[in-house]
Amino acid sequence: MRQIDVHRLSDESRFNSFHGLVLFWCALIIVFDGYDLAVMGIALPSIMKDMNVDPTSAGFMVSAALFGMMFGAITLGTLADRIGRRRTIAICIALFSVFTAAAGLAKDPITFSVVRFLAGLGIGGVMPNVIAHMTEFAPRKIRSIMVTLMFSGYSVGSILAALLGKGLIETYGWQSVFLAAGAPVLLIPIILKSMPESMPYLLAKGRTSELKAIASRLDPSYIPRTDDQFMVPAADKIDSAPIRHLFTEGRGFSTIMFWIATFMCLFMVYALSSWLTRLMIAAGYSLGSALSFVLALNAGAIAGAIGGGLLADRFHIKYVLICMYAVAAVSIALLGYKMSTELLYVFVALTGACTIGTQIVSSAYIGQFYPMSVKSTGIGWALGVGRSGAILAPIIIGSLVAMQLPLEKNFLAIAVPAVIAAVAMMLVNHSRSASAQHEAAARDDALPEPLQPRPASARH
């Protein structure tokens, strides 16, 4: 009988067309997800004018989708470890496509908020699942960069929303950018057919033939045998209570720190996504110029995510994140002060790199921290709890905008959470992570048996 550890199979695989296929689908889904989320901030000034709502009420309208995202990340992230990620991802795509399009048909703030809440379930639910999926199949040596490349689709979607918004809103009204979001639902049958299922889920369901097919695509040199027995380490086995594994084996304190850091980072991301356009208009820029700052923010996010991923694969991902949070605090605070337009674009791009980009790298770290069987649960709960920061951000910043405070005060309120996030990340205990334990196990397997102690004279 030949035993095959699916975790090690994935860890030690070399990048090939199979990895490229998983990366393509996960990135494309995140592009759709990013568009559906960013479209609210792009259309917000027009919606406020059309529905005659004040900044505080508009903040609650923005937060409707974020409430949905909180529940979606927790429930659909956990559900995926029970019914499979592929099916859960399809459910999420249907939710955010159909109900984002439905928002374009809403005539009043209440109806708009309800359908945005329902869309938020899918937007929030798909994120932990695609992160977990990419983390599971990516080779260990390039895992961080693959996850951050995939998640850069979020910023591509935001840029797409800004580009379409500049033309569509002026010509056809704000409703058009929401109606365009319904198209991805047509891809669900193709995704169900071509995207692989999670290996621990297949193992738990006894679907050996599918496991062999995935193994042969992960490692083209693998030749299936009738006596093959697939297995995962005990920590990676699926059971009926995945949430408890977030707090076992010394992971509890770090789990709370991840939740705090995610709360603070998502506060910054959604404060900027929702109010950057309006704040720039208040600073004297036209709608077109303000939307250009959104493009700079998301272009910076792509650079930050890819650059952060490369650094995370080269250096310790935890310390890369701490540095990114520190830069975010400085760059956001400086946005409220007068400077040349060219320099302002630079700081907006740097802000995107160290807020949206940092959240992407942070999600990659969270995905590596937990065992394979509860990756979706771990990421889902971090993003779900963190969504409360995303929910509060549009409301709090909307209230500050309504108070007509100086511009620098608004940006300072967005910058402070970066300092708190940096401290929380410092307190994460990396030695308790699944990635550290797997690396230690791999080193132990490479040692000669029996391991002999070195003579005292050779220890220095």
Sine and cosine of phi, psi and omega as CSV:
sin_phi,cos_phi,sin_psi,cos_psi,sin_omega,cos_omega
0.00,0.00,0.74,-0.68,0.00,-1.00
-0.96,-0.28,0.86,-0.51,0.02,-1.00
-1.00,-0.07,0.71,-0.70,-0.03,-1.00
-0.82,-0.57,0.89,-0.45,0.04,-1.00
-0.99,0.13,0.93,-0.36,-0.08,-1.00
-0.92,0.39,-0.50,0.87,0.03,-1.00
-0.91,0.42,-0.74,0.67,0.00,-1.00
-0.92,0.40,-0.58,0.82,0.03,-1.00
-0.84,0.54,-0.69,0.72,0.02,-1.00
-0.95,0.32,-0.70,0.71,-0.02,-1.00
-0.83,0.55,-0.70,0.72,-0.15,-0.99
-1.00,-0.08,0.06,1.00,0.00,-1.00
-0.95,0.33,0.36,-0.93,0.08,-1.00
-0.96,-0.27,0.60,-0.80,-0.06,-1.00
-0.84,0.54,0.76,-0.65,0.03,-1.00
-0.57,-0.82,-0.18,-0.98,-0.07,-1.00
-0.89,0.46,-0.48,0.88,0.03,-1.00
-0.91,0.43,-0.73,0.69,0.05,-1.00
-0.88,0.48,-0.63,0.78,0.03,-1.00
-0.88,0.47,-0.61,0.79,0.02,-1.00
-0.91,0.41,-0.71,0.71,0.03,-1.00
-0.89,0.46,-0.68,0.73,0.02,-1.00
-0.88,0.47,-0.68,0.73,-0.01,-1.00
-0.87,0.50,-0.78,0.63,-0.06,-1.00
-0.92,0.39,-0.69,0.72,-0.01,-1.00
-0.90,0.44,-0.67,0.74,0.00,-1.00
-0.92,0.40,-0.66,0.75,-0.01,-1.00
-0.90,0.44,-0.65,0.76,0.03,-1.00
-0.88,0.47,-0.65,0.76,0.02,-1.00
-0.94,0.35,-0.52,0.85,0.11,-0.99
-0.86,0.51,-0.74,0.67,0.04,-1.00
-0.88,0.48,-0.67,0.74,-0.02,-1.00
-0.90,0.45,-0.70,0.72,0.01,-1.00
-0.90,0.43,-0.62,0.78,0.05,-1.00
-0.88,0.47,-0.75,0.66,-0.06,-1.00
-0.88,0.47,-0.52,0.85,0.00,-1.00
-0.99,0.17,-0.67,0.74,-0.09,-1.00
-0.96,0.27,-0.40,0.92,-0.10,-0.99
-0.88,0.48,-0.44,0.90,0.00,-1.00
-0.92,0.39,-0.73,0.68,0.01,-1.00
-0.91,0.42,-0.57,0.82,0.01,-1.00
-0.91,0.40,-0.68,0.74,-0.10,-1.00
-1.00,0.01,-0.12,0.99,-0.15,-0.99
-0.83,0.56,-0.74,0.67,0.01,-1.00
-0.84,0.54,-0.64,0.77,0.00,-1.00
-0.94,0.34,-0.62,0.78,0.02,-1.00
-0.91,0.42,-0.69,0.73,0.00,-1.00
-0.87,0.50,-0.65,0.76,0.00,-1.00
-0.94,0.34,-0.69,0.72,-0.06,-1.00
-0.93,0.36,-0.65,0.76,-0.04,-1.00
-0.99,-0.11,-0.03,1.00,0.07,-1.00
0.85,0.53,0.82,0.57,0.02,-1.00
-0.91,-0.42,0.50,-0.86,0.01,-1.00
-1.00,0.06,0.17,-0.99,-0.06,-1.00
-0.85,0.52,-0.62,0.78,0.00,-1.00
-0.90,0.43,-0.73,0.69,0.03,-1.00
-0.89,0.45,-0.62,0.78,0.03,-1.00
-0.89,0.46,-0.59,0.81,0.05,-1.00
-0.88,0.48,-0.64,0.77,0.04,-1.00
-0.93,0.37,-0.58,0.81,0.05,-1.00
-0.90,0.43,-0.66,0.75,0.05,-1.00
-0.90,0.45,-0.65,0.76,-0.07,-1.00
-0.95,0.33,-0.27,0.96,0.02,-1.00
-0.85,0.53,-0.73,0.68,0.03,-1.00
-0.91,0.42,-0.56,0.83,-0.04,-1.00
-0.95,0.32,-0.56,0.83,0.15,-0.99
-0.86,0.51,-0.73,0.69,0.03,-1.00
-0.87,0.50,-0.64,0.77,0.01,-1.00
-0.90,0.43,-0.59,0.81,0.04,-1.00
-0.88,0.47,-0.77,0.64,0.00,-1.00
-0.93,0.38,-0.61,0.79,0.00,-1.00
-0.90,0.43,-0.67,0.74,-0.01,-1.00
-0.89,0.45,-0.66,0.75,-0.03,-1.00
-0.96,0.29,-0.78,0.62,-0.11,-0.99
-0.97,0.26,-0.72,0.70,-0.05,-1.00
-0.98,0.20,-0.44,0.90,0.12,-0.99
-0.92,0.40,-0.68,0.73,0.02,-1.00
-0.95,0.30,-0.63,0.78,-0.01,-1.00
-0.87,0.50,-0.56,0.83,-0.04,-1.00
-0.88,0.47,-0.53,0.85,0.03,-1.00
-0.96,0.27,-0.08,1.00,0.01,-1.00
-0.94,-0.34,-0.66,0.75,-0.07,-1.00
-0.94,-0.34,-0.01,1.00,-0.01,-1.00
0.98,-0.17,0.59,-0.81,-0.06,-1.00
-0.96,0.29,-0.60,0.80,-0.07,-1.00
-0.87,0.50,-0.73,0.68,0.00,-1.00
-0.92,0.40,-0.64,0.77,0.00,-1.00
-0.91,0.41,-0.65,0.76,0.04,-1.00
-0.87,0.49,-0.65,0.76,0.03,-1.00
-0.89,0.45,-0.65,0.76,0.04,-1.00
-0.88,0.47,-0.68,0.73,-0.01,-1.00
-0.89,0.45,-0.69,0.73,0.00,-1.00
-0.88,0.48,-0.68,0.73,0.02,-1.00
-0.88,0.48,-0.67,0.74,-0.03,-1.00
-0.90,0.43,-0.79,0.62,-0.11,-0.99
-0.97,0.25,-0.44,0.90,0.02,-1.00
-0.96,0.28,-0.78,0.62,-0.08,-1.00
-0.91,0.41,-0.71,0.70,-0.12,-0.99
-0.99,0.12,-0.40,0.92,0.16,-0.99
-0.92,0.38,-0.67,0.74,0.08,-1.00
-0.88,0.48,-0.63,0.78,0.00,-1.00
-0.90,0.44,-0.50,0.87,0.02,-1.00
-0.88,0.47,-0.48,0.88,0.03,-1.00
-0.94,0.34,-0.22,0.98,0.02,-1.00
-0.99,-0.16,-0.08,1.00,-0.04,-1.00
-0.95,0.32,0.57,-0.82,-0.04,-1.00
-0.93,-0.38,-0.19,0.98,-0.05,-1.00
-0.60,-0.80,0.32,-0.95,-0.07,-1.00
-0.87,0.49,-0.58,0.81,-0.06,-1.00
-0.93,0.36,-0.76,0.65,0.03,-1.00
-0.87,0.49,-0.68,0.73,0.02,-1.00
-0.85,0.53,-0.71,0.70,-0.05,-1.00
-0.91,0.41,-0.61,0.79,-0.02,-1.00
-0.90,0.43,-0.75,0.66,-0.03,-1.00
-0.94,0.34,-0.50,0.86,0.08,-1.00
-0.93,0.37,-0.56,0.83,0.10,-1.00
-0.87,0.49,-0.72,0.70,-0.02,-1.00
-0.91,0.41,-0.63,0.77,0.08,-1.00
-0.89,0.45,-0.60,0.80,0.00,-1.00
-0.88,0.48,-0.51,0.86,0.06,-1.00
-0.84,0.54,-0.71,0.70,0.01,-1.00
-0.96,0.29,-0.64,0.77,0.01,-1.00
-0.88,0.48,-0.71,0.71,0.00,-1.00
-0.96,0.29,-0.57,0.82,-0.07,-1.00
-0.96,0.30,-0.51,0.86,-0.09,-1.00
-0.97,0.25,-0.48,0.88,-0.09,-1.00
-0.87,0.49,-0.82,0.58,-0.01,-1.00
-0.88,0.47,-0.50,0.87,-0.05,-1.00
-0.96,0.29,-0.68,0.73,0.01,-1.00
-0.96,0.29,-0.54,0.84,0.08,-1.00
-0.90,0.45,-0.74,0.68,0.01,-1.00
-0.89,0.46,-0.63,0.77,-0.02,-1.00
-0.90,0.43,-0.73,0.69,-0.01,-1.00
-0.92,0.40,-0.64,0.77,0.02,-1.00
-0.89,0.46,-0.64,0.77,-0.03,-1.00
-0.91,0.42,-0.68,0.73,-0.13,-0.99
-1.00,-0.06,-0.28,0.96,-0.06,-1.00
-0.95,0.31,0.65,-0.76,0.12,-0.99
-0.86,0.51,0.59,-0.81,-0.11,-0.99
-0.86,0.52,-0.62,0.79,-0.10,-1.00
-0.93,0.38,-0.42,0.91,-0.02,-1.00
-0.83,-0.56,0.40,0.92,-0.11,-0.99
-0.90,0.43,-0.73,0.69,-0.05,-1.00
-0.89,0.45,-0.70,0.72,-0.03,-1.00
-0.93,0.36,-0.56,0.83,0.03,-1.00
-0.92,0.39,-0.66,0.76,0.02,-1.00
-0.92,0.40,-0.67,0.74,-0.01,-1.00
-0.95,0.32,-0.57,0.82,0.11,-0.99
-0.87,0.49,-0.72,0.69,0.03,-1.00
-0.86,0.50,-0.72,0.69,-0.08,-1.00
-0.97,0.25,-0.21,0.98,0.10,-0.99
-0.90,0.43,-0.31,0.95,0.10,-1.00
-0.84,0.54,-0.46,0.89,0.06,-1.00
-0.86,0.51,-0.72,0.70,-0.01,-1.00
-0.95,0.30,-0.55,0.83,0.08,-1.00
-0.88,0.48,-0.68,0.74,0.05,-1.00
-0.89,0.45,-0.63,0.78,0.03,-1.00
-0.91,0.40,-0.65,0.76,0.05,-1.00
-0.90,0.44,-0.67,0.74,0.04,-1.00
-0.86,0.51,-0.66,0.75,0.03,-1.00
-0.89,0.45,-0.66,0.75,0.00,-1.00
-0.92,0.38,-0.67,0.74,-0.01,-1.00
-0.91,0.41,-0.71,0.70,0.04,-1.00
-0.92,0.39,-0.60,0.80,-0.05,-1.00
-0.88,0.48,-0.62,0.78,-0.04,-1.00
-0.88,0.48,-0.59,0.81,-0.02,-1.00
-1.00,-0.04,-0.72,0.69,-0.11,-0.99
-0.93,0.38,-0.68,0.73,-0.07,-1.00
-0.90,0.43,-0.69,0.73,-0.01,-1.00
-0.92,0.39,-0.53,0.85,-0.08,-1.00
-1.00,-0.02,-0.70,0.71,-0.14,-0.99
-0.89,-0.45,-0.08,1.00,-0.02,-1.00
1.00,-0.09,0.26,-0.97,-0.08,-1.00
-0.89,0.45,-0.42,0.91,-0.04,-1.00
-0.87,0.49,-0.52,0.85,-0.11,-0.99
-0.89,0.46,-0.60,0.80,-0.04,-1.00
-0.95,0.32,-0.41,0.91,0.09,-1.00
-0.98,0.19,-0.67,0.74,-0.01,-1.00
-0.88,0.47,-0.56,0.83,0.00,-1.00
-0.90,0.43,-0.34,0.94,-0.07,-1.00
-0.97,0.26,-0.10,0.99,-0.03,-1.00
-0.98,0.19,-0.24,0.97,-0.10,-0.99
-0.86,0.50,-0.63,0.78,-0.08,-1.00
-0.86,0.51,-0.34,0.94,-0.01,-1.00
-0.87,0.50,-0.41,0.91,-0.01,-1.00
-0.94,0.34,-0.32,0.95,-0.04,-1.00
-1.00,0.02,-0.12,0.99,-0.09,-1.00
-0.83,0.56,-0.74,0.68,0.00,-1.00
-0.86,0.51,-0.60,0.80,0.00,-1.00
-0.93,0.36,-0.65,0.76,0.01,-1.00
-0.90,0.44,-0.69,0.73,0.01,-1.00
-0.88,0.47,-0.52,0.85,-0.05,-1.00
-0.99,0.13,-0.60,0.80,-0.17,-0.99
-0.97,-0.22,-0.35,0.94,-0.03,-1.00
-0.99,0.11,0.73,-0.69,0.01,-1.00
-0.95,0.31,0.41,-0.91,0.05,-1.00
-1.00,-0.01,0.37,-0.93,0.03,-1.00
-0.87,0.49,0.71,-0.70,-0.07,-1.00
-0.93,0.38,-0.70,0.72,0.07,-1.00
-0.87,0.50,-0.56,0.83,0.04,-1.00
-0.91,0.41,-0.71,0.71,0.03,-1.00
-0.88,0.47,-0.63,0.78,0.02,-1.00
-0.90,0.43,-0.69,0.73,0.01,-1.00
-0.90,0.44,-0.52,0.85,-0.01,-1.00
-1.00,0.00,-0.01,1.00,0.03,-1.00
0.95,0.32,0.42,0.91,-0.05,-1.00
-1.00,-0.03,0.95,0.32,-0.13,-0.99
-0.91,0.41,-0.61,0.79,-0.04,-1.00
-0.88,0.47,-0.63,0.78,0.04,-1.00
-0.93,0.37,-0.60,0.80,0.05,-1.00
-0.89,0.45,-0.67,0.74,0.02,-1.00
-0.89,0.45,-0.63,0.77,0.01,-1.00
-0.90,0.44,-0.68,0.74,0.03,-1.00
-0.92,0.39,-0.66,0.75,-0.01,-1.00
-0.87,0.49,-0.64,0.77,-0.01,-1.00
-0.94,0.34,-0.42,0.91,0.04,-1.00
-1.00,0.09,-0.55,0.84,0.09,-1.00
-0.92,0.39,-0.67,0.74,-0.02,-1.00
-0.76,-0.65,0.99,-0.13,-0.06,-1.00
-0.85,0.53,-0.32,0.95,0.02,-1.00
-0.99,0.16,-0.18,0.98,0.00,-1.00
-0.95,0.32,0.78,-0.63,0.06,-1.00
-0.90,-0.44,0.91,-0.41,-0.05,-1.00
-0.86,0.51,0.61,-0.80,0.10,-1.00
-0.78,-0.63,0.41,-0.91,-0.04,-1.00
-0.93,0.38,-0.41,0.91,-0.03,-1.00
-1.00,-0.09,0.20,0.98,0.03,-1.00
-0.91,0.42,0.73,-0.69,0.08,-1.00
-0.82,-0.57,0.91,-0.40,0.01,-1.00
-0.99,0.11,0.56,-0.83,-0.01,-1.00
-0.48,-0.88,0.29,-0.96,0.12,-0.99
-0.75,-0.66,0.42,-0.91,0.11,-0.99
-0.83,0.56,0.41,-0.91,-0.05,-1.00
-0.81,0.59,-0.61,0.80,-0.03,-1.00
-0.93,0.38,-0.34,0.94,-0.06,-1.00
-0.99,-0.10,0.02,1.00,-0.02,-1.00
-0.98,0.18,0.66,-0.75,0.00,-1.00
-0.97,0.25,0.71,-0.71,0.14,-0.99
-0.73,-0.69,-0.13,-0.99,-0.13,-0.99
-1.00,0.09,-0.04,1.00,-0.04,-1.00
-0.72,-0.69,0.93,0.38,-0.08,-1.00
-0.90,0.43,-0.44,0.90,-0.08,-1.00
-0.90,0.43,-0.59,0.81,-0.07,-1.00
-0.89,0.45,-0.42,0.91,-0.02,-1.00
-0.94,0.33,-0.22,0.98,0.07,-1.00
-0.95,0.30,-0.29,0.96,-0.10,-1.00
-0.87,-0.50,0.09,1.00,0.02,-1.00
-0.99,-0.12,0.20,-0.98,0.06,-1.00
0.82,0.58,0.60,0.80,0.08,-1.00
0.97,0.25,0.26,0.96,-0.03,-1.00
-1.00,-0.02,-0.14,0.99,-0.15,-0.99
-0.86,0.52,-0.77,0.64,-0.05,-1.00
-0.90,0.44,-0.68,0.74,0.02,-1.00
-0.91,0.42,-0.57,0.82,0.07,-1.00
-0.86,0.52,-0.71,0.70,0.02,-1.00
-0.90,0.44,-0.64,0.77,0.02,-1.00
-0.90,0.43,-0.64,0.77,0.08,-1.00
-0.87,0.49,-0.64,0.77,-0.01,-1.00
-0.90,0.43,-0.67,0.74,0.01,-1.00
-0.91,0.41,-0.73,0.68,-0.01,-1.00
-0.88,0.47,-0.65,0.76,0.00,-1.00
-0.93,0.38,-0.64,0.77,0.07,-1.00
-0.82,0.57,-0.77,0.64,-0.07,-1.00
-0.93,0.38,-0.65,0.76,-0.03,-1.00
-0.93,0.38,-0.67,0.74,0.02,-1.00
-0.93,0.36,-0.49,0.87,0.13,-0.99
-0.85,0.52,-0.74,0.67,-0.01,-1.00
-0.90,0.43,-0.71,0.70,-0.05,-1.00
-0.86,0.51,-0.72,0.70,-0.10,-1.00
-0.99,0.11,-0.39,0.92,0.15,-0.99
-0.90,0.44,-0.70,0.72,0.00,-1.00
-0.95,0.30,-0.68,0.73,-0.01,-1.00
-0.88,0.48,-0.60,0.80,-0.10,-1.00
-1.00,0.08,-0.57,0.82,-0.20,-0.98
-0.87,-0.50,-0.08,1.00,-0.03,-1.00
-0.87,0.50,-0.70,0.72,0.01,-1.00
-0.85,0.52,-0.74,0.67,-0.04,-1.00
-0.92,0.40,-0.64,0.76,0.00,-1.00
-0.91,0.42,-0.61,0.80,0.02,-1.00
-0.94,0.33,-0.57,0.82,0.10,-1.00
-0.90,0.44,-0.66,0.75,0.03,-1.00
-0.90,0.43,-0.46,0.89,0.02,-1.00
-0.99,0.16,-0.03,1.00,0.09,-1.00
0.94,-0.34,0.06,1.00,0.00,-1.00
-1.00,0.02,0.46,-0.89,0.06,-1.00
-0.97,0.26,0.19,-0.98,0.02,-1.00
-0.86,0.51,-0.68,0.73,0.01,-1.00
-0.88,0.48,-0.68,0.73,0.02,-1.00
-0.92,0.38,-0.63,0.78,0.01,-1.00
-0.89,0.45,-0.63,0.77,0.05,-1.00
-0.92,0.38,-0.47,0.88,0.07,-1.00
-0.91,0.42,-0.54,0.84,0.08,-1.00
-0.92,0.40,-0.56,0.83,0.08,-1.00
-0.89,0.45,-0.65,0.76,0.06,-1.00
-0.88,0.47,-0.68,0.73,0.02,-1.00
-0.90,0.44,-0.65,0.76,0.02,-1.00
-0.85,0.52,-0.72,0.70,-0.08,-1.00
-0.99,0.16,-0.48,0.88,0.14,-0.99
-0.90,0.44,-0.67,0.75,0.08,-1.00
-0.89,0.46,-0.59,0.80,0.01,-1.00
-0.88,0.47,-0.66,0.75,0.02,-1.00
-0.89,0.46,-0.73,0.69,0.02,-1.00
-0.88,0.47,-0.66,0.75,0.00,-1.00
-0.92,0.40,-0.64,0.77,0.00,-1.00
-0.91,0.40,-0.74,0.68,-0.02,-1.00
-0.93,0.37,-0.71,0.70,0.03,-1.00
-0.89,0.45,-0.67,0.74,0.04,-1.00
-0.90,0.45,-0.62,0.79,0.04,-1.00
-0.90,0.43,-0.67,0.74,0.04,-1.00
-0.89,0.46,-0.69,0.72,0.03,-1.00
-0.90,0.43,-0.61,0.79,-0.02,-1.00
-0.93,0.38,-0.51,0.86,0.07,-1.00
-0.98,0.20,-0.33,0.95,-0.02,-1.00
-0.99,-0.13,-0.64,0.77,0.00,-1.00
-0.89,-0.46,-0.10,-1.00,0.00,-1.00
-0.96,0.27,0.85,-0.53,-0.10,-0.99
-0.87,0.50,-0.56,0.83,-0.01,-1.00
-0.88,0.48,-0.71,0.71,-0.06,-1.00
-0.97,0.24,-0.47,0.88,0.13,-0.99
-0.88,0.48,-0.68,0.74,0.00,-1.00
-0.91,0.42,-0.66,0.75,0.01,-1.00
-0.86,0.51,-0.70,0.71,0.02,-1.00
-0.90,0.44,-0.63,0.77,-0.01,-1.00
-0.91,0.42,-0.65,0.76,0.06,-1.00
-0.89,0.46,-0.64,0.77,-0.01,-1.00
-0.90,0.44,-0.68,0.74,0.03,-1.00
-0.91,0.41,-0.61,0.80,0.03,-1.00
-0.86,0.51,-0.69,0.73,-0.03,-1.00
-0.86,0.51,-0.69,0.73,-0.04,-1.00
-0.94,0.33,-0.74,0.67,-0.10,-1.00
-0.91,0.42,-0.64,0.77,0.01,-1.00
-0.92,0.40,-0.69,0.72,-0.02,-1.00
-0.86,0.51,-0.56,0.83,-0.05,-1.00
-0.97,0.25,-0.29,0.96,-0.03,-1.00
-0.90,0.44,-0.39,0.92,-0.04,-1.00
-0.99,0.13,-0.03,1.00,-0.06,-1.00
-0.95,-0.30,0.46,-0.89,-0.04,-1.00
-0.93,0.38,0.69,-0.72,0.05,-1.00
-0.33,-0.95,0.13,-0.99,0.03,-1.00
-0.91,0.41,0.44,-0.90,-0.01,-1.00
-0.87,0.50,-0.64,0.77,-0.01,-1.00
-0.89,0.46,-0.69,0.72,0.01,-1.00
-0.93,0.37,-0.57,0.82,0.03,-1.00
-0.89,0.46,-0.65,0.76,0.06,-1.00
-0.87,0.49,-0.63,0.77,0.01,-1.00
-0.88,0.47,-0.72,0.70,-0.02,-1.00
-0.94,0.33,-0.54,0.84,0.08,-1.00
-0.90,0.43,-0.69,0.72,0.03,-1.00
-0.90,0.45,-0.66,0.75,0.03,-1.00
-0.90,0.43,-0.60,0.80,0.07,-1.00
-0.89,0.46,-0.70,0.71,0.05,-1.00
-0.88,0.48,-0.65,0.76,0.00,-1.00
-0.88,0.47,-0.61,0.80,-0.13,-0.99
-0.97,-0.24,0.12,0.99,0.15,-0.99
-0.89,-0.45,-0.94,0.34,0.05,-1.00
-0.89,0.46,-0.71,0.70,0.03,-1.00
-0.87,0.49,-0.65,0.76,0.01,-1.00
-0.92,0.40,-0.64,0.77,0.03,-1.00
-0.89,0.46,-0.59,0.80,0.03,-1.00
-0.91,0.41,-0.73,0.68,0.03,-1.00
-0.90,0.43,-0.63,0.78,0.03,-1.00
-0.88,0.47,-0.66,0.75,0.04,-1.00
-0.89,0.45,-0.60,0.80,0.06,-1.00
-0.89,0.45,-0.66,0.75,0.02,-1.00
-0.90,0.43,-0.69,0.72,0.02,-1.00
-0.88,0.48,-0.65,0.76,0.03,-1.00
-0.89,0.46,-0.53,0.85,0.03,-1.00
-0.99,0.14,-0.32,0.95,-0.11,-0.99
-0.96,0.27,-0.58,0.82,-0.12,-0.99
-0.98,-0.18,0.42,-0.91,0.07,-1.00
-0.85,0.52,0.39,-0.92,-0.10,-1.00
-0.82,0.57,-0.63,0.77,-0.11,-0.99
-0.94,0.33,-0.33,0.94,-0.03,-1.00
-0.83,-0.56,0.39,0.92,0.03,-1.00
-0.88,0.48,-0.73,0.68,0.00,-1.00
-0.88,0.48,-0.65,0.76,0.02,-1.00
-0.90,0.43,-0.73,0.69,-0.02,-1.00
-0.89,0.45,-0.72,0.69,0.02,-1.00
-0.93,0.38,-0.65,0.76,-0.02,-1.00
-0.87,0.49,-0.69,0.73,0.00,-1.00
-0.94,0.33,-0.61,0.79,0.06,-1.00
-0.89,0.46,-0.74,0.68,0.01,-1.00
-0.93,0.36,-0.59,0.81,0.00,-1.00
-0.91,0.42,-0.75,0.66,0.05,-1.00
-0.91,0.41,-0.64,0.76,0.01,-1.00
-0.90,0.44,-0.42,0.91,0.01,-1.00
-0.87,0.49,-0.42,0.91,0.04,-1.00
-0.89,0.46,-0.52,0.85,0.11,-0.99
-0.93,0.37,-0.64,0.77,0.05,-1.00
-0.91,0.42,-0.59,0.81,0.01,-1.00
-0.93,0.38,-0.69,0.73,-0.05,-1.00
-0.95,0.32,-0.52,0.86,-0.11,-0.99
-0.84,0.53,-0.80,0.61,0.00,-1.00
-0.88,0.47,-0.56,0.83,-0.01,-1.00
-0.94,0.33,-0.75,0.67,-0.03,-1.00
-0.91,0.41,-0.74,0.68,-0.01,-1.00
-0.93,0.37,-0.57,0.82,0.08,-1.00
-0.88,0.48,-0.64,0.77,0.04,-1.00
-0.92,0.40,-0.63,0.78,0.03,-1.00
-0.92,0.39,-0.63,0.78,0.05,-1.00
-0.89,0.46,-0.66,0.75,0.01,-1.00
-0.90,0.43,-0.48,0.88,0.02,-1.00
-0.98,0.21,-0.13,0.99,0.03,-1.00
0.83,0.56,0.71,0.71,0.06,-1.00
-0.96,0.28,0.30,-0.95,0.09,-1.00
-0.84,0.54,0.52,-0.85,-0.09,-1.00
-0.83,0.55,-0.64,0.77,-0.05,-1.00
-0.90,0.43,-0.46,0.89,0.03,-1.00
-0.92,0.38,-0.64,0.77,0.03,-1.00
-0.88,0.47,-0.72,0.69,-0.03,-1.00
-0.95,0.31,-0.52,0.85,0.07,-1.00
-0.90,0.44,-0.62,0.78,0.04,-1.00
-0.89,0.46,-0.51,0.86,0.03,-1.00
-0.99,0.17,-0.43,0.90,-0.08,-1.00
-0.99,0.16,-0.55,0.83,-0.09,-1.00
-0.83,0.56,-0.66,0.75,0.00,-1.00
-0.85,0.52,-0.40,0.92,0.01,-1.00
-0.91,0.43,-0.60,0.80,0.01,-1.00
-0.92,0.40,-0.70,0.72,0.01,-1.00
-0.90,0.44,-0.66,0.75,0.01,-1.00
-0.89,0.46,-0.63,0.77,0.01,-1.00
-0.89,0.46,-0.67,0.75,0.01,-1.00
-0.91,0.42,-0.68,0.73,0.01,-1.00
-0.88,0.48,-0.66,0.75,-0.01,-1.00
-0.92,0.39,-0.55,0.84,0.07,-1.00
-0.86,0.51,-0.53,0.85,-0.10,-0.99
-1.00,0.05,-0.07,1.00,0.06,-1.00
-0.92,0.39,0.73,-0.69,-0.01,-1.00
-1.00,-0.06,1.00,-0.09,-0.09,-1.00
-0.90,0.43,-0.46,0.89,-0.05,-1.00
-0.90,0.44,-0.31,0.95,0.02,-1.00
-1.00,-0.01,0.02,1.00,-0.05,-1.00
-0.98,0.22,0.44,-0.90,0.04,-1.00
-0.90,0.44,-0.60,0.80,-0.02,-1.00
-0.90,0.43,-0.65,0.76,0.03,-1.00
-0.91,0.42,-0.63,0.77,-0.01,-1.00
-0.93,0.36,-0.63,0.78,0.04,-1.00
-0.92,0.39,-0.62,0.78,0.04,-1.00
-0.91,0.42,-0.64,0.77,0.03,-1.00
-0.91,0.42,-0.65,0.76,0.02,-1.00
-0.91,0.42,-0.63,0.78,0.02,-1.00
-0.91,0.43,-0.63,0.78,0.04,-1.00
-0.91,0.41,-0.65,0.76,0.01,-1.00
-0.89,0.46,-0.64,0.77,-0.01,-1.00
-0.92,0.40,-0.44,0.90,-0.03,-1.00
-0.99,0.12,-0.22,0.98,-0.03,-1.00
-0.97,0.23,0.55,-0.83,0.03,-1.00
-0.93,0.37,0.48,-0.88,0.03,-1.00
-0.90,-0.43,0.69,-0.72,-0.16,0.99
-0.97,0.24,0.42,-0.91,0.00,-1.00
-0.98,0.19,0.86,-0.50,-0.04,-1.00
-0.98,-0.18,0.71,-0.71,0.07,-1.00
-0.92,0.39,0.56,-0.83,0.04,-1.00
-0.97,0.25,0.48,-0.88,0.08,-1.00
-0.88,0.48,0.46,-0.89,-0.04,-1.00
-0.84,0.55,-0.57,0.82,-0.04,-1.00
-0.94,0.34,-0.31,0.95,-0.04,-1.00
-0.99,-0.17,0.02,1.00,-0.10,-1.00
-0.99,0.15,-0.13,0.99,-0.01,-1.00
-0.88,-0.47,0.00,0.00,0.00,0.00
